[in-house]
Amino acid sequence: MRSTAALLATASAAALAGTACAPNNAGNTDLACSAISAAPAARPPQWTGSVFTIVMENHDRSQIIGSADAPYINELAKQGAEAAGYHDAYVHPSEPNYIWMVAGENFGILNDDDPAAGNTISATSHLADQIEAGGLTWKTYQESMGAACGLSSHGEYAVKHNPFMYFSDVNGWDGKAFHPGARCAEHVVDYSQLDADLAAGQVADYVFITPNLTNDMHDGSVAQGDAWLAAQVPKILASDRFKNGGALFLLWDEGSNHGDNPPFIVVSPNAKAGFVSQTDYDTSAFLKTTEAMLGLQALPCDPQPDAVPTMADLFTVPIGP
């Protein structure tokens, strides 16, 4: 089932989608979000750990699942559950997909530009705001970013893969310039900090991880991305924040050449081991599932959140309360 937001395409996006060899941007949406709830988060008792997300790049499911170049990823798929019917939100290129993962729409953004006046989002109902309003914690770890709160792409760090940097209440945009403050510096950090946070037992309730352009398979190979995951993911799976009611979502932003059928895997003590779902899920369903695990309001940037399913068949326990 596609979300209502994904069905509200603009005329220009529809025209673009009909152009030969153009990416499918039928999901392009720019809607006002509803206000978020001020109530404390009500986490389900089975989901008291951290919700980890790792996002890889630009591969179809057929290029990963069953591939000899991805032995570790395929082992994760057997250990956890796979959503074989998953598709992205029908927006391209990468940047709008990442924004959708944390807000439930792309706000009309259809480019990969660094944060600027034209693509800074004033909405205050995205996932970071929801988490803080609910009394929970969040942090994003960006490989090769270096100094915290990186607003400019450099080397193997691409801001287009760092969705929180496009919201003005994180990046500090005042209409003329960026003034990122303590909130940004505390929550948007280099990936190198994750090891220390895991060792100290100071992992946030919600964790968003972006490998660099080589390790996320954007510029590197499937084998390179698989090797990076094989070196990094076991540290997460060994943590108490994962083992005690946590989940790790491993997904790709979009398929190859703007395809809409990327892989989607979840590993969790509560996942159905080896299960392959054929249910039609999209990025809004993924976000709603994350919100449900965290005990948050469902999809404030979707006009009909009740019409969007959670990915309930991937798990052995209920998603919501």
C-alpha positions as CSV (number, residue, x, y, z in Angstrom):
1,M,0.0,0.0,0.0
2,R,1.3,3.4,-0.9
3,S,0.8,6.3,1.5
4,T,-1.6,9.1,0.6
5,A,1.3,11.5,0.6
6,A,3.0,9.3,-2.0
7,L,-0.1,9.5,-4.2
8,L,-0.3,13.3,-4.1
9,A,2.1,13.9,-7.1
10,T,2.5,17.4,-8.6
11,A,1.8,17.9,-12.2
12,S,5.5,18.7,-13.0
13,A,6.6,15.5,-11.3
14,A,4.1,13.5,-13.3
15,A,5.4,15.0,-16.5
16,L,8.9,14.3,-15.5
17,A,8.1,10.7,-14.7
18,G,6.6,10.2,-18.1
19,T,9.8,11.4,-19.9
20,A,11.9,8.6,-21.4
21,C,14.8,7.6,-19.2
22,A,13.8,10.1,-16.5
23,P,13.6,9.0,-12.9
24,N,10.2,8.2,-11.4
25,N,9.2,11.2,-9.3
26,A,5.5,10.4,-9.0
27,G,5.7,10.6,-5.2
28,N,6.9,14.2,-5.1
29,T,5.1,15.9,-2.3
30,D,5.2,19.3,-0.6
31,L,2.6,19.4,2.2
32,A,2.2,21.2,5.4
33,C,2.9,18.9,8.4
34,S,0.5,18.7,11.4
35,A,1.8,19.8,14.8
36,I,3.5,17.0,16.7
37,S,2.2,15.6,20.0
38,A,3.6,17.1,23.2
39,A,2.9,13.9,25.1
40,P,5.8,11.7,26.3
41,A,6.7,8.8,24.1
42,A,4.8,5.6,24.9
43,R,7.3,2.9,23.9
44,P,5.9,-0.6,23.6
45,P,7.3,-3.0,26.2
46,Q,8.9,-5.2,23.6
47,W,10.8,-2.2,22.0
48,T,12.9,-0.7,24.8
49,G,16.2,-0.7,22.9
50,S,17.7,1.5,20.2
51,V,16.3,1.7,16.7
52,F,19.4,1.7,14.4
53,T,19.2,2.6,10.7
54,I,22.0,2.1,8.2
55,V,21.4,3.4,4.7
56,M,23.3,2.1,1.6
57,E,23.1,3.4,-2.0
58,N,21.7,2.7,-5.4
59,H,21.2,-1.0,-5.8
60,D,18.3,-3.2,-6.8
61,R,17.3,-6.1,-4.6
62,S,18.5,-8.5,-7.3
63,Q,22.0,-7.0,-7.1
64,I,22.3,-7.8,-3.4
65,I,20.1,-10.6,-2.3
66,G,21.8,-13.9,-3.4
67,S,24.9,-12.1,-4.6
68,A,28.2,-13.8,-4.0
69,D,29.7,-10.3,-3.5
70,A,27.5,-9.7,-0.4
71,P,27.9,-12.8,1.9
72,Y,27.5,-10.8,5.1
73,I,24.4,-9.0,4.0
74,N,22.8,-12.2,2.9
75,E,23.7,-13.7,6.3
76,L,21.9,-10.7,7.9
77,A,18.9,-11.4,5.8
78,K,18.8,-15.0,7.1
79,Q,19.3,-13.8,10.6
80,G,16.6,-11.2,10.4
81,A,13.6,-10.6,8.1
82,E,13.5,-9.2,4.5
83,A,10.8,-6.9,3.0
84,A,11.0,-8.2,-0.6
85,G,7.9,-6.1,-1.5
86,Y,9.5,-2.8,-0.3
87,H,9.9,0.1,-2.7
88,D,11.1,3.7,-2.2
89,A,8.8,6.7,-2.1
90,Y,9.0,7.2,-5.9
91,V,11.1,10.3,-5.6
92,H,14.7,10.8,-6.9
93,P,17.6,11.4,-6.7
94,S,19.0,10.4,-3.3
95,E,18.4,13.6,-1.2
96,P,14.6,13.4,-1.3
97,N,14.6,9.8,-0.4
98,Y,16.7,10.5,2.7
99,I,14.5,13.4,3.7
100,W,11.4,11.1,3.3
101,M,13.0,8.6,5.7
102,V,12.9,11.1,8.6
103,A,9.8,13.2,7.7
104,G,7.4,11.2,5.5
105,E,7.7,13.5,2.4
106,N,10.3,15.2,0.3
107,F,8.9,18.8,0.6
108,G,9.2,19.2,-3.2
109,I,13.0,18.7,-3.1
110,L,14.2,16.8,-6.3
111,N,17.9,17.5,-6.2
112,D,21.1,16.5,-4.5
113,D,22.3,20.0,-3.5
114,D,24.0,20.9,-0.3
115,P,21.8,22.8,2.2
116,A,21.0,26.3,0.8
117,A,18.2,28.8,0.8
118,G,16.2,26.9,-1.8
119,N,16.2,23.6,-0.1
120,T,16.2,24.3,3.7
121,I,13.0,23.0,5.3
122,S,11.1,25.0,8.0
123,A,9.0,22.0,9.1
124,T,9.2,21.2,12.8
125,S,7.5,17.8,12.7
126,H,10.3,15.7,11.5
127,L,11.6,12.6,13.4
128,A,14.2,14.5,15.4
129,D,11.6,16.9,16.7
130,Q,9.2,14.1,17.5
131,I,11.9,12.2,19.4
132,E,12.9,15.2,21.5
133,A,9.3,16.2,22.2
134,G,8.7,12.6,23.4
135,G,11.6,12.8,25.9
136,L,13.8,10.4,23.9
137,T,17.3,10.8,22.3
138,W,18.7,10.7,18.8
139,K,22.0,10.9,17.0
140,T,23.2,10.6,13.5
141,Y,26.7,9.2,12.7
142,Q,28.1,10.4,9.3
143,E,31.3,8.6,8.1
144,S,34.0,10.9,6.8
145,M,32.2,14.1,7.8
146,G,34.9,15.1,10.3
147,A,33.8,18.1,12.4
148,A,30.2,17.9,13.7
149,C,27.3,19.3,11.8
150,G,28.8,19.3,8.4
151,L,26.9,21.6,6.0
152,S,29.2,21.1,3.0
153,S,30.0,18.0,1.0
154,H,33.7,17.1,0.9
155,G,35.8,14.1,0.1
156,E,33.7,11.0,0.7
157,Y,31.1,12.8,2.8
158,A,27.9,13.8,1.0
159,V,25.4,16.0,2.8
160,K,22.7,14.7,0.6
161,H,22.9,11.5,2.6
162,N,22.5,13.4,5.9
163,P,18.8,14.3,6.0
164,F,18.7,16.2,9.3
165,M,20.9,18.9,7.9
166,Y,18.1,20.1,5.7
167,F,15.8,21.2,8.5
168,S,16.2,24.8,9.7
169,D,15.7,23.9,13.4
170,V,18.8,21.7,13.1
171,N,21.1,23.6,10.6
172,G,20.3,27.1,12.1
173,W,19.1,28.8,8.9
174,D,17.7,32.2,9.8
175,G,16.7,33.2,6.2
176,K,20.1,34.6,5.3
177,A,22.8,32.3,6.7
178,F,23.3,29.1,8.7
179,H,24.0,29.2,12.4
180,P,24.2,25.7,13.6
181,G,24.2,25.5,17.4
182,A,24.7,23.1,20.2
183,R,21.7,21.0,19.2
184,C,23.3,20.3,15.8
185,A,26.8,19.7,17.2
186,E,25.5,17.2,19.8
187,H,23.4,15.2,17.4
188,V,25.1,15.3,14.0
189,V,28.5,13.7,14.6
190,D,31.2,11.9,12.7
191,Y,30.9,8.1,12.5
192,S,34.1,7.7,14.5
193,Q,32.2,8.6,17.7
194,L,30.0,5.5,17.5
195,D,32.6,3.2,19.0
196,A,33.0,5.4,22.0
197,D,29.3,5.7,22.5
198,L,28.8,1.9,22.3
199,A,31.7,1.3,24.7
200,A,30.2,3.8,27.2
201,G,26.7,2.5,26.9
202,Q,25.5,5.9,25.7
203,V,23.7,5.0,22.6
204,A,20.6,7.1,21.7
205,D,17.1,5.7,21.4
206,Y,17.3,6.4,17.6
207,V,20.5,6.1,15.6
208,F,20.9,7.0,11.9
209,I,24.1,5.9,10.3
210,T,25.5,6.9,6.8
211,P,28.7,5.2,5.6
212,N,30.9,7.3,3.3
213,L,30.5,7.2,-0.5
214,T,32.8,4.2,-0.9
215,N,31.4,2.1,1.9
216,D,27.7,2.8,1.1
217,M,28.2,1.4,-2.4
218,H,27.6,4.7,-4.1
219,D,31.2,4.9,-5.4
220,G,32.4,1.6,-4.1
221,S,31.5,-1.9,-5.0
222,V,29.0,-4.3,-3.5
223,A,31.9,-6.2,-2.0
224,Q,33.3,-3.1,-0.4
225,G,30.0,-2.2,1.2
226,D,29.5,-5.7,2.4
227,A,33.0,-5.8,3.9
228,W,32.3,-2.5,5.7
229,L,29.1,-3.9,7.1
230,A,30.8,-7.1,8.2
231,A,33.3,-5.0,10.2
232,Q,30.8,-2.6,11.7
233,V,27.5,-4.2,12.3
234,P,28.6,-6.9,14.7
235,K,29.5,-4.1,17.2
236,I,26.0,-2.9,17.1
237,L,24.5,-6.4,17.4
238,A,26.6,-7.1,20.4
239,S,25.4,-4.0,22.3
240,D,22.8,-4.1,25.0
241,R,20.9,-1.4,23.3
242,F,20.3,-3.8,20.4
243,K,19.9,-7.0,22.3
244,N,17.3,-5.7,24.8
245,G,14.4,-4.8,22.5
246,G,16.4,-3.1,19.7
247,A,16.3,-3.2,15.9
248,L,18.7,-2.6,13.0
249,F,17.2,-1.5,9.7
250,L,19.5,-2.0,6.7
251,L,18.1,-0.4,3.6
252,W,19.1,1.2,0.3
253,D,17.9,4.7,-0.6
254,E,16.8,3.7,-4.1
255,G,17.5,1.0,-6.7
256,S,20.1,1.1,-9.5
257,N,19.7,4.0,-12.0
258,H,16.8,5.5,-10.0
259,G,15.0,2.2,-9.8
260,D,12.4,1.8,-7.1
261,N,13.1,-1.7,-5.8
262,P,16.0,-1.5,-3.3
263,P,16.7,-4.2,-0.7
264,F,15.3,-3.8,2.8
265,I,16.4,-6.0,5.8
266,V,15.7,-5.7,9.5
267,V,17.6,-7.6,12.2
268,S,16.2,-7.7,15.7
269,P,15.6,-10.1,18.6
270,N,12.0,-9.6,17.7
271,A,12.4,-10.2,13.9
272,K,11.1,-13.3,12.2
273,A,14.4,-15.0,11.4
274,G,14.6,-15.9,7.7
275,F,11.2,-14.5,6.9
276,V,10.7,-12.9,3.5
277,S,7.6,-10.6,3.3
278,Q,6.0,-9.9,-0.1
279,T,3.8,-7.1,1.3
280,D,3.8,-3.8,-0.6
281,Y,5.7,-1.4,1.8
282,D,7.2,2.0,1.1
283,T,9.3,4.5,2.9
284,S,6.3,5.9,4.8
285,A,5.6,2.5,6.1
286,F,9.3,2.2,7.2
287,L,9.1,5.6,9.0
288,K,5.7,4.7,10.6
289,T,7.3,1.5,11.9
290,T,10.2,3.4,13.4
291,E,7.8,5.8,15.1
292,A,5.7,3.0,16.5
293,M,8.8,1.3,18.0
294,L,9.7,4.6,19.6
295,G,6.1,5.2,20.8
296,L,5.7,8.4,18.8
297,Q,2.9,9.9,16.8
298,A,2.5,8.4,13.3
299,L,3.5,10.4,10.3
300,P,2.6,14.0,11.0
301,C,3.6,15.0,7.5
302,D,1.1,12.6,5.9
303,P,-2.5,13.7,5.6
304,Q,-3.8,10.1,6.2
305,P,-1.4,8.3,8.4
306,D,-3.9,5.6,9.3
307,A,-3.9,4.5,5.7
308,V,-0.2,3.7,5.9
309,P,0.7,0.2,7.3
310,T,3.4,-0.7,9.7
311,M,5.8,-3.4,8.7
312,A,4.2,-5.7,11.3
313,D,4.6,-9.0,9.5
314,L,8.4,-8.8,9.8
315,F,8.2,-9.3,13.6
316,T,7.2,-11.8,16.2
317,V,5.8,-9.2,18.6
318,P,3.4,-6.2,18.0
319,I,4.9,-3.0,16.7
320,G,2.7,-0.6,18.6
321,P,1.3,-0.6,22.2
